[in-house]
Amino acid sequence: MKIDMTDLLNSITENLKRIDYIKPEEIPNIDLYMDQVTTFMDEHLAGTKRRDEDKILTKTMINNYSKNNLLPPSVKKKYSKEHVLLLIFIYYFKSILSIKDIETVLAPLRDKYFSDEAALSLSELYTEVCKLEKSRIKPLSESVQEAYESSFSAFSNIEDDADQKELRLFAFICSLSFDVYLKKVMIEKIIDELSAQKED
């Protein structure tokens, strides 16, 4: 099966434009039992799944997040809106960071902004971060377009059309992967610095 790269690129950029986030007002204002939390996350994050059978969140995951200090324990087996917001952050972080790194990143949120007495609510913090992320979609689309154009002008010395397309696709994947790799390295360096400051 041949991949039409123009169609693929158009599909990627259209998907980027449609990326949205769970609004705090969509999260119930009442505390939820674990089953209700997993159902809520499944319904609202279904569009982020790569495959239909992929799990967004399970009871085991929630228990592990609590055991690893990513998530404060439930209160009388119920989870608050703040729990759900932290679970959303965890969901996005877990594809690129270790549990230990996520714990380091979320510690200030858990310790300073989880309670009702916090100067800034976790909902306000979450909304601000999501606005910043939405503002990155256009520059990211442009960066993907640039990587595509660079990759698909490579290997011009390859005469076989099928081989050339295959190598250009490989170059495009490498270009996108390198971008992810560099950002992951930067994130890990910041987290290592945060960890070192905690130990001082």
C-alpha positions as CSV (number, residue, x, y, z in Angstrom):
1,M,0.0,0.0,0.0
2,K,1.4,3.4,-1.0
3,I,1.2,6.4,1.3
4,D,0.2,9.6,-0.4
5,M,2.4,12.0,1.6
6,T,0.5,15.2,0.6
7,D,-2.7,13.6,1.9
8,L,-0.9,12.4,5.1
9,L,0.5,15.9,5.7
10,N,-2.9,17.5,5.2
11,S,-4.4,15.0,7.6
12,I,-1.8,15.7,10.2
13,T,-2.2,19.5,10.0
14,E,-6.0,19.2,10.1
15,N,-5.8,17.0,13.2
16,L,-3.5,19.5,14.8
17,K,-6.0,22.3,14.2
18,R,-8.8,20.2,15.9
19,I,-6.8,19.5,19.0
20,D,-8.8,20.6,22.0
21,Y,-8.7,20.0,25.7
22,I,-11.1,19.1,28.4
23,K,-12.5,22.4,29.8
24,P,-12.6,22.6,33.6
25,E,-16.4,23.4,33.4
26,E,-16.9,20.0,31.7
27,I,-15.6,18.2,34.8
28,P,-18.4,17.5,37.2
29,N,-18.4,19.7,40.3
30,I,-19.3,16.7,42.4
31,D,-16.8,14.1,43.6
32,L,-16.7,11.0,41.5
33,Y,-16.2,7.3,42.3
34,M,-13.3,5.6,40.4
35,D,-15.6,4.0,37.8
36,Q,-17.1,7.5,37.1
37,V,-13.6,9.0,36.7
38,T,-12.5,6.3,34.2
39,T,-15.7,6.7,32.3
40,F,-15.4,10.5,32.1
41,M,-11.8,10.2,30.9
42,D,-12.7,7.5,28.3
43,E,-15.5,9.7,26.9
44,H,-13.6,13.0,26.8
45,L,-10.2,11.7,25.6
46,A,-11.4,9.0,23.2
47,G,-10.2,11.2,20.3
48,T,-6.6,11.0,21.5
49,K,-6.4,7.2,21.3
50,R,-4.2,5.7,18.6
51,R,-6.1,2.4,18.5
52,D,-9.7,1.7,19.6
53,E,-8.5,-0.9,22.1
54,D,-6.1,1.5,23.9
55,K,-7.0,2.3,27.5
56,I,-7.1,6.0,28.6
57,L,-7.3,5.2,32.3
58,T,-7.9,2.1,34.4
59,K,-8.4,1.5,38.1
60,T,-5.0,0.0,38.3
61,M,-3.4,3.1,36.8
62,I,-5.2,5.4,39.3
63,N,-4.0,3.2,42.2
64,N,-0.5,3.3,40.9
65,Y,-0.5,7.1,40.5
66,S,-1.6,7.4,44.1
67,K,1.0,4.9,45.3
68,N,3.7,6.9,43.4
69,N,2.6,10.3,44.9
70,L,1.4,11.6,41.5
71,L,-2.1,11.9,42.8
72,P,-3.4,12.6,46.3
73,P,-5.4,9.8,47.8
74,S,-9.2,9.7,47.3
75,V,-11.5,10.9,50.0
76,K,-14.0,8.3,51.0
77,K,-13.3,6.5,47.7
78,K,-14.2,9.6,45.8
79,Y,-12.2,11.9,43.5
80,S,-12.5,15.6,43.2
81,K,-12.3,17.9,40.2
82,E,-8.7,18.6,41.2
83,H,-8.0,14.8,41.0
84,V,-9.4,14.7,37.5
85,L,-7.2,17.7,36.4
86,L,-4.1,16.0,37.7
87,L,-5.1,12.8,35.9
88,I,-5.4,14.8,32.6
89,F,-1.8,16.1,33.1
90,I,-0.6,12.6,33.9
91,Y,-2.3,11.2,30.8
92,Y,-0.3,13.6,28.5
93,F,3.0,13.3,30.4
94,K,3.1,9.5,30.6
95,S,3.8,9.0,26.9
96,I,7.2,10.9,27.3
97,L,8.2,10.9,30.9
98,S,8.8,8.3,33.6
99,I,6.6,8.0,36.7
100,K,9.4,9.5,38.8
101,D,9.7,12.5,36.5
102,I,6.0,13.1,36.4
103,E,6.0,13.0,40.2
104,T,8.7,15.7,40.2
105,V,6.8,17.9,37.7
106,L,3.4,17.6,39.5
107,A,4.7,17.9,43.1
108,P,4.1,21.7,43.2
109,L,0.6,21.3,41.8
110,R,-0.2,18.6,44.3
111,D,1.4,20.4,47.2
112,K,0.4,24.0,46.6
113,Y,-2.6,24.2,44.3
114,F,-4.6,21.1,45.1
115,S,-6.4,22.5,48.2
116,D,-9.3,25.0,48.3
117,E,-7.1,27.5,50.2
118,A,-4.6,27.9,47.3
119,A,-4.1,31.4,45.9
120,L,-4.6,30.0,42.4
121,S,-7.0,27.2,41.8
122,L,-5.9,24.1,39.9
123,S,-8.7,24.9,37.4
124,E,-7.2,28.3,36.7
125,L,-3.7,26.9,36.4
126,Y,-4.9,24.2,34.0
127,T,-6.8,26.7,31.9
128,E,-3.8,29.0,31.6
129,V,-1.5,26.1,30.6
130,C,-4.0,24.9,28.0
131,K,-4.2,28.4,26.4
132,L,-0.4,28.3,26.1
133,E,-0.6,24.9,24.4
134,K,-3.3,26.0,22.0
135,S,-1.1,28.9,21.0
136,R,1.6,26.5,20.0
137,I,-0.5,24.6,17.4
138,K,0.0,27.1,14.5
139,P,3.9,27.3,14.9
140,L,3.9,23.5,15.3
141,S,2.0,23.0,12.1
142,E,4.5,25.3,10.3
143,S,7.4,23.3,11.8
144,V,5.9,20.0,10.5
145,Q,5.4,21.6,7.1
146,E,9.0,22.7,7.0
147,A,10.3,19.2,8.1
148,Y,8.1,17.7,5.4
149,E,9.5,20.0,2.7
150,S,13.1,19.4,3.7
151,S,12.6,15.7,3.9
152,F,10.9,15.4,0.6
153,S,13.6,17.3,-1.2
154,A,16.2,14.9,0.1
155,F,17.6,11.8,-1.8
156,S,17.3,13.6,-5.2
157,N,20.1,11.4,-6.5
158,I,18.0,8.2,-6.0
159,E,16.6,7.3,-9.4
160,D,14.1,4.7,-8.4
161,D,10.9,6.5,-7.6
162,A,9.6,4.0,-5.0
163,D,13.0,3.9,-3.2
164,Q,13.2,7.7,-3.2
165,K,9.7,8.0,-1.7
166,E,10.5,5.4,0.9
167,L,13.8,7.1,1.9
168,R,12.0,10.5,2.0
169,L,9.3,9.1,4.3
170,F,12.1,7.7,6.5
171,A,13.8,11.1,6.6
172,F,10.5,12.8,7.5
173,I,10.0,10.4,10.4
174,C,13.6,10.9,11.6
175,S,13.1,14.7,11.4
176,L,10.0,14.6,13.6
177,S,11.6,12.1,15.9
178,F,14.7,14.2,16.4
179,D,12.5,17.2,17.4
180,V,10.7,15.0,20.0
181,Y,14.1,13.6,21.2
182,L,15.6,17.1,21.7
183,K,12.5,18.4,23.6
184,K,12.5,15.3,25.8
185,V,16.2,15.8,26.6
186,M,15.4,19.5,27.5
187,I,12.5,18.4,29.7
188,E,14.6,15.8,31.5
189,K,17.4,18.4,32.2
190,I,14.8,20.8,33.7
191,I,13.4,18.0,35.8
192,D,16.9,16.9,37.0
193,E,17.5,20.6,38.0
194,L,14.2,20.6,40.0
195,S,15.2,17.3,41.7
196,A,18.7,18.7,42.6
197,Q,17.1,21.9,44.1
198,K,14.8,19.7,46.2
199,E,17.8,17.9,47.6
200,D,19.7,21.1,48.6
